[in-house]
Amino acid sequence: MSEYDLDLQSIQEARRLAEAAREAQKVWAKASQAEVDRVCAAMAEAAYLASERLGRMAVEETTYGVAAHKTLKNHLCSKILWDSISDVKTVGVIRHDERKRIYDIAWPMGVVAALTPSTNPTSTVMFKIMISVKARDAIVVAPHPTAVKCCVETARIMAEAAERAGAPKGLVSCMSVVALPGTEELMKHRYTALILATGGSAMVKAAHSVGKPAYGVGPGNVPCYVDRSADLRRAARYLVASKAFDYSVICATEQAAVVDKPAAAQFEELAKAEGAYFVNEEQANALRRLLFFPDGGINAKTVGQSPQTLAQWAGFSVPASARILVAKLSKVGRDEPLSREKLTTVLGWYEADGWEAGCDRCIELINFGGRGHSLVIHAEDEKVIMAFGLEKPAFRIVVNTMGTLGATGLTTGVMPSMTLGPGGIGGAITGDNITVQHMFNVKRLAYELNPPPDAAMKPGDTAAPVSGGMASVSSDVSPDRIDEIVQRVLAELKR
């Protein structure tokens, strides 16, 4: 098949799926809450049962990450997600304020175009389907070209479960012929009401540029501050495990450790005991060349790889016990490639004397490619914790937990999500963990509380001059004078 034929087929498939989704959504918009919940529960169960197989498929197709960890993410985005949203009302009156006499009424968006990444393909498909169908939307998934098979299979499993439970055919679908023109056609299609984009900066920028409402999530250059007051043993265990989780493909993964200097030596030894391998400067230079191109772009083949694979490609070896590679750094910015987001098992390491200096370093890292996203802090000093909470330009600040699992809602109380908003400072409309409440609008039925003021009920004063209108002509100006003025103006216009 030529590239031209592929583009045409992808465009045609996008149109067909969008049209089918629109017809299905018109039916689904009339579903009762009981019908919606029955369908969602069936999809969650089917996805959960297929989690292990789909996790393996994702690794085999993309070569990114760890199958067992992808299985856990699939659990998060099926059963655990459903538990978090099952009681959310999405049909009819969802709230009633008796004092204000206002009824809130849920209203679905319509057809959702869901762009998904190669790094977390099956879990993101599960997540977006669940929150869309719960909100009475239809959804068409546009997978990354390197993750088509596992995404199509995930959507198929959930669509069939939904239809068995009573959902209309076409409510859930996934593109199988994937090319950029087809994805663009889906985003711009007249029936697409909302774009839900998770992936790289280019994809998110494209989603925001088509003139449709969009939730977009870009990179997260997440720092992890380790204070002298922290439980250092726990912090080391969590940091190494989080950075190693699924070989670091989650955008909320720690990208750099910023360690309080008095605790640095001890924390380094504890991290080594957990599997952190500290590279020397020559090895760090080899990793700089391997991971990034001269223009700062990431080398995609290095995403989601084990430390052993990265070391081999970079020309050195590490023991089998190494879970992550750590490079000690002193700068942040374009001159230090390893201060960028690294969606693989390489961690930057900085030391800062005191939490104020640590705070400054964390802000540097966040501003260099992760504004608004996430931050991790390990500390027991509540003053330090609150200072970070109040001052950092990040919308998820997770405390004494793993960044990967805390920001996505597995180990904290934030909503389970694979789409983490970076807010206005990060170029998005929200800083929330996207969930079902973001997938429908709310109508408000409001009764009168107070009678209108008397002034609003009286007719206007017709004798009063209209403000901003033509000035009234003084009654003492003679007709001859008016004619003289008119003739002068006409003469000026003829010149």
Residue, then its C-alpha position, 0 to 999 in steps of 0.5 A: m500500500s502506498e503512503y497516498d493510499l494509506d492516507l486516503q484509507s485513514i481519512q475514510e475510516a475516520r469519517r466512517l467511525a465518526e459518523a457511526a459514533r454520532e448515530a450511536q451517541k444520539v441513542w446513548a444520550k437517552a440512556s438511563q443512569a442504570e443503563v449507563d452504569r450497567v454498560c460501564a461495569a461490564m466494560a470495566e470487568a472485561a478490560y480488567l480480565a484482559s489486563e495481563r494479555l493486553g499488557r503483554m501485547a503493548v510491550e510486544e508491539t511498542t517494545y516499551g516498558v514492563a508487561a507486569h507494570k502495564t498490567l497494573k496500569n490496566h487494573l488502574c484504568s479498569k476496575i480501580l477507575w470504575d470504583s472511583i466514578s461508579d457513584v458519579k451521577t451523569v444522567g438527568v438531575i445530578r445536583h439540587d441546591e434547595r436554598k438557591r433553587i437551582y437544578d444541575i442537569a448533566w448534558p453529554m459532550g457528544v463524540v470524543a476524539a481520543l488521541t493516545p500515546s505509545t507509552n501507555p497505550t492500552s491503559t489510556v484507551m481503557f481510561k478514555i473509553m470508561i470516562s466517555v461512556k459514563a458521561r454518555d459520550a461516544i468515543v473514537v480512539a486514534p492510537h499512536p502508529t506504533a501501538v495500533k494492534c494493542c489499542v484496537e484489541t483493547a477497544r474491541i474487548m470493551a466495545e463488545a462488552a458494552e454492546r452485550a450490556g445494551a450499548p448501541k453499536g458504534l458507541v466505542s471504536c478505534m481506528s485501525v488504519v492510522a496515518l496523520p491525515g486520518t487523525e487530523e480528519l477525526m479531530k476536525h470532523r463536524y461530529t467531533a465535539l471534544i478532543l482528548a489528547t494524551g502524548g507528545s508536545a506536537m500531538v497536544k499542540a495539534a489538538h489545541s489548534v483545530g478549533k475544537p474544545a480539547y483537553g491536552v496533556g504534554p510533557g512533565n519534567v518531574p523533580c523529586y525533592v528529598d529533604r533532610s527530614a525525610d524517612l530516607r530509607r522509604a524515600a530511596r525505596y520509593l524513588v528507585a521503584s517509581k523511576a524503574f516502574d514500566y521503565s519510566v514511561i509515565c509522564a509523572t515519573e521522577q526525572a531528577a532527584v534534588v537531595d538536601k545536602p546534609a542527607a545526600a551521602q546517606f541517601e545515595e548509599l540507600a538508593k544504591a542498595e535499592g538498585a540505583y547505578f551511579v554513572n561516571e562522567e564518561q558514561a553520562n556523556a555517552l547517555r547524553r549522546l544516546l538519549f537526545f539528538p543535538d536539537g534536544g529531541i528525544n531518541a524514541k528508541t531509548v524510551g521505556q528501556s531497561p538500564q542494561t539495554l541503555a548501557q549496552w547501546a551507550g557502550f558500557s555495561v552495568p550489573a543485572s541488579a541495576r534498576i535505574l541509571v543515575a547521573k550527577l548533574s550541576k546545571v539545568g537547561r539546554d546545555e544539560p540534556l539530562s535535565r530534560e524529561k527522560l521517558t526511560t530509566v535515567l535519573g538526574w541527581y542534584e544536591a541543594d543545601g536547604w529546602e529553599a535552595g532545593c525549592d529553587r532547583c525544582i522550579e528550574l526543572i519544572n520551568f524547563g519542560g514541565r510547567g504545571h505538571s507534577l512534583v514529588i516531595h519526601a519530607e516529614d517537616e510539615k513547614v517544608i511540605m506546605a511551602f512546596g505545596l504553596e509555591k511550586p508551579a505544579f498541579r500535582i504535588v505528591v508527598n512521601t509516595m511514588g510519583t508514577l503511582g501517586a500522581t495517577g491516583l493509585t497510592t493517593g486520593v487524587m482521581p485515577s487518570m492517565t491524562l494529567g492536566p498541567g493547567g494554564i501555565g502548562g498550556a492546558i485548560t485545566g490542572d485536574n486529573i481528567t475524569v468523568q466530570h470533565m466529559f459532560n456539560v452541566k445545564r442549570l435550571a434556576y428559579e426566581l429567588n428575588p422579584p425584579p427591582d421596580a426600576a427594571m419594570k418601568p418603561g424608559d424615558t422617551a424624552a431623554p436623549v439617547s446616550g451615544g446617539m446623534a447630537s441634537v441640533s440647537s433650535d437657534v440654528s437657522p436653515d440658511r446656516i445649516d445649508e452653508i455647513v452642508q455645502r462646505v462639507l460637500a466641497e471638501l469631499k470633492r477635493 
